[in-house]
Amino acid sequence: GIKVLIIGLVYFIIPIIITLVLLFMFGAIGAGLDKMAGSLGIWAVFAVIIFIIFGIFAIIAEARFAISRSIGDALSIGEVFADVKRIGILNIILFLIVVSILLIVLALILSVVAIIPVIGIVIVDLILGGFALLFVNYGVGLIYSE
């Protein structure tokens, strides 16, 4: 778990820095409310795109780590990039969209179960938390192994 956390931190340090730089460039930090409101929309679009791109690389890096158990393999950006090209960026994005939709539907269904006092919340936590994690990681493994 700690190694996966380190991999995630390494892959998301760059988007965090880029996002902070964009905040300064677009005047969202240190500006009045009128200027800040307009610049936050532009900043948010760039930030979301950057985080999605680096998130895709982090997912593939974690898949590489799961196979090799080596942080070095997961942090080898060239090899991760080659894996992303091999799998296909559109395949990865399509997978993420389908998984997101399925998890939203599952969450909506389980929100009804959560109404049951105490046991409902326990069931939701076990199913949504555990199942979602297993489902997503299994899917990433299938995509990576193709």
Stockholm file with secondary structure:
# STOCKHOLM 1.0

chainA/1-146         GIKVLIIGLVYFIIPIIITLVLLFMFGAIGAGLDKMAGSLGIWAVFAVIIFIIFGIFAIIAEARFAISRSIGDALSIGEVFADVKRIGILNIILFLIVVSILLIVLALILSVVAIIPVIGIVIVDLILGGFALLFVNYGVGLIYSE
#=GR chainA/1-146 SS CHHHHHHHHHHHHHHHHHHHHHHHHTTCSSSCHHHHHHHHHHHHHHHHHHHHHHHHHHHHHHHHHHHHCCHHHHTCHHHHHHHHHHHCHHHHHHHHHHHHHHHHHHHHHHHHHTTSTTHHHHHHIIIIIIIHHHHHHHHHHHHHHC
#=GC SS_cons         CHHHHHHHHHHHHHHHHHHHHHHHHTTCSSSCHHHHHHHHHHHHHHHHHHHHHHHHHHHHHHHHHHHHCCHHHHTCHHHHHHHHHHHCHHHHHHHHHHHHHHHHHHHHHHHHHTTSTTHHHHHHIIIIIIIHHHHHHHHHHHHHHC
//
